[in-house]
Amino acid sequence: MDRSWIRTGLAVIAGVFAAVPLLIAREFGWFIANGRQLEDPATVARVTVFVLDALTDVPLQGIRTWGEGAGTSSHTDASGRAELVLETGVTLLVAGGRGQALAGRAVDLPAGESEQVFRLFPAEKLSGRVELPDGGAAAGAAISAMPLEWPAMAVETPNADEAGRFLVPRPVPGSWRVEASLEGEGRAVALVRAPDEDIRLRLGQAPLPDLPGAELPPDQALAAHAGGSFLTVRGPDGGTVAGALVLAVRTDAGTPGGEMRLGQLPLLCATDHAGRCLVPAGAGCVLASASPHADSEIVCDGGDVQLREGLVLSGHAALPGAAGGWVTSSSGPVSAVGSDGRFVLGPLPAGTELLVLHGEAGSVLGDARVTLPREGEWDWPATHAGSAQ
């Protein structure tokens, strides 16, 4: 008896049963291959991450890179390179570890291959103690730490321990706003400079002073790239700069540096290993930022953007009430005044800077015009004859 028609029918039935799950899986964006699930290629972003030392541009090995919430990570090799496979769309990419401070940025990841470059600073120490209004230990106080030198990444900080001690993990060097709060006991805030291992925060019910850095970073979702154009960021020597950030600036912004340092300028893109990035269409005026260089001039007509030579101005504010305050500069950078009265401003461009010294409560204690480059430091009260303009 010829049973070939039976075998054919069974094969057809088996094929139908095999195809239905495959079609269902395909409908929901998954493919079955070799017994494992693969993401739909239309939603997969393969990102090559390069991590460089911010001051020397030397590749950093062993740095962990990951996409926030993506459940995948990779460590950089000897060339500072790591590979990540993530979902498309806006994702927070983060890099840090092995003695380096954390850095992160929101990236509109396209399908297929793309490249991101991070410039990291060595991590400093930042720790201290939170006290109750009566001086006792504020065990379990919530701690927040926000760098003033945006675009460094705010660091998630654990609550204070039983002795009221806290530690900010891997902070970038420079000025920070550190705040503590405990239900029923009030809040406290201080401006400090990393490194600092002796921060004291005394909780209270009085309103907090209006200090820099209170604003949370804005939504960093990026605009669509349709119709955008490539832009190249160059350093003072004309060479391209990897990992530079290109920021949107209002045409009426005047001197936008102070706002930029508080994270108020939208991030448009970050340059790749060749110093290029795709600026969304209609972005308008932009500037570029990349330490240790000073920020670029505002550019509104496209073309290359050139960073300026970065200079540093340090000093000592010996006036009463200066410790715990801050110094602003007309081109943007802000520096906390440490408990020893020291401050460090930079990177600054060459030219005349208007410096303003604020006390701990925000009152203006003094101002001066200082021309850079110059030797020495700037102190309050002034001790350098002829240095003010």
GIZITA-V42852 format. One record per residue. N is the residue number from 1. OMEGA is omega as a letter, one per 20 degrees, with the letter a starting at -180 (* if undefined). Layout:
# GIZITA-V42852
N|OMEGA ; N|OMEGA
This chain:
# GIZITA-V42852
1|a ; 2|a ; 3|a ; 4|a ; 5|r ; 6|r ; 7|r ; 8|r ; 9|r ; 10|r ; 11|r ; 12|r ; 13|r ; 14|r ; 15|r ; 16|r ; 17|r ; 18|a ; 19|a ; 20|r ; 21|r ; 22|r ; 23|r ; 24|r ; 25|r ; 26|a ; 27|a ; 28|r ; 29|a ; 30|r ; 31|r ; 32|r ; 33|r ; 34|r ; 35|r ; 36|a ; 37|r ; 38|r ; 39|r ; 40|a ; 41|a ; 42|a ; 43|a ; 44|r ; 45|r ; 46|a ; 47|r ; 48|a ; 49|r ; 50|r ; 51|a ; 52|r ; 53|a ; 54|a ; 55|a ; 56|a ; 57|r ; 58|r ; 59|a ; 60|a ; 61|r ; 62|r ; 63|r ; 64|r ; 65|a ; 66|r ; 67|a ; 68|r ; 69|a ; 70|r ; 71|r ; 72|r ; 73|r ; 74|r ; 75|a ; 76|r ; 77|a ; 78|r ; 79|a ; 80|a ; 81|r ; 82|a ; 83|r ; 84|r ; 85|a ; 86|r ; 87|r ; 88|a ; 89|a ; 90|a ; 91|r ; 92|r ; 93|a ; 94|r ; 95|r ; 96|r ; 97|r ; 98|r ; 99|r ; 100|r ; 101|r ; 102|r ; 103|r ; 104|r ; 105|r ; 106|a ; 107|r ; 108|a ; 109|r ; 110|r ; 111|a ; 112|a ; 113|r ; 114|a ; 115|r ; 116|a ; 117|r ; 118|r ; 119|a ; 120|r ; 121|r ; 122|r ; 123|r ; 124|r ; 125|r ; 126|a ; 127|r ; 128|a ; 129|r ; 130|a ; 131|r ; 132|r ; 133|r ; 134|r ; 135|r ; 136|a ; 137|r ; 138|a ; 139|r ; 140|r ; 141|r ; 142|a ; 143|r ; 144|a ; 145|a ; 146|r ; 147|r ; 148|a ; 149|r ; 150|j ; 151|r ; 152|a ; 153|r ; 154|a ; 155|r ; 156|a ; 157|r ; 158|r ; 159|r ; 160|a ; 161|a ; 162|r ; 163|a ; 164|a ; 165|r ; 166|r ; 167|r ; 168|a ; 169|r ; 170|r ; 171|r ; 172|r ; 173|r ; 174|a ; 175|a ; 176|r ; 177|a ; 178|a ; 179|r ; 180|r ; 181|r ; 182|a ; 183|r ; 184|a ; 185|r ; 186|a ; 187|r ; 188|a ; 189|r ; 190|r ; 191|a ; 192|r ; 193|r ; 194|j ; 195|r ; 196|a ; 197|a ; 198|r ; 199|r ; 200|r ; 201|r ; 202|a ; 203|r ; 204|a ; 205|a ; 206|r ; 207|r ; 208|r ; 209|a ; 210|a ; 211|r ; 212|r ; 213|a ; 214|a ; 215|r ; 216|r ; 217|a ; 218|r ; 219|a ; 220|r ; 221|a ; 222|r ; 223|r ; 224|a ; 225|a ; 226|r ; 227|a ; 228|a ; 229|r ; 230|r ; 231|r ; 232|r ; 233|a ; 234|r ; 235|r ; 236|a ; 237|r ; 238|r ; 239|a ; 240|a ; 241|r ; 242|r ; 243|r ; 244|r ; 245|r ; 246|a ; 247|r ; 248|a ; 249|r ; 250|a ; 251|r ; 252|a ; 253|a ; 254|r ; 255|a ; 256|a ; 257|a ; 258|r ; 259|a ; 260|a ; 261|r ; 262|r ; 263|a ; 264|r ; 265|a ; 266|r ; 267|a ; 268|a ; 269|r ; 270|a ; 271|r ; 272|a ; 273|r ; 274|r ; 275|a ; 276|r ; 277|a ; 278|a ; 279|a ; 280|r ; 281|r ; 282|a ; 283|r ; 284|a ; 285|a ; 286|r ; 287|a ; 288|a ; 289|r ; 290|r ; 291|j ; 292|r ; 293|r ; 294|a ; 295|r ; 296|r ; 297|r ; 298|a ; 299|a ; 300|a ; 301|r ; 302|a ; 303|a ; 304|r ; 305|a ; 306|r ; 307|a ; 308|r ; 309|a ; 310|r ; 311|a ; 312|r ; 313|r ; 314|a ; 315|a ; 316|r ; 317|a ; 318|a ; 319|r ; 320|r ; 321|a ; 322|a ; 323|a ; 324|r ; 325|a ; 326|r ; 327|r ; 328|r ; 329|a ; 330|r ; 331|r ; 332|a ; 333|r ; 334|r ; 335|r ; 336|r ; 337|a ; 338|r ; 339|r ; 340|r ; 341|a ; 342|r ; 343|r ; 344|r ; 345|r ; 346|i ; 347|a ; 348|r ; 349|r ; 350|a ; 351|a ; 352|r ; 353|r ; 354|r ; 355|r ; 356|r ; 357|r ; 358|r ; 359|a ; 360|a ; 361|r ; 362|a ; 363|r ; 364|a ; 365|a ; 366|r ; 367|a ; 368|r ; 369|a ; 370|a ; 371|r ; 372|j ; 373|r ; 374|r ; 375|r ; 376|a ; 377|r ; 378|a ; 379|r ; 380|i ; 381|a ; 382|r ; 383|a ; 384|a ; 385|r ; 386|a ; 387|r ; 388|a ; 389|*
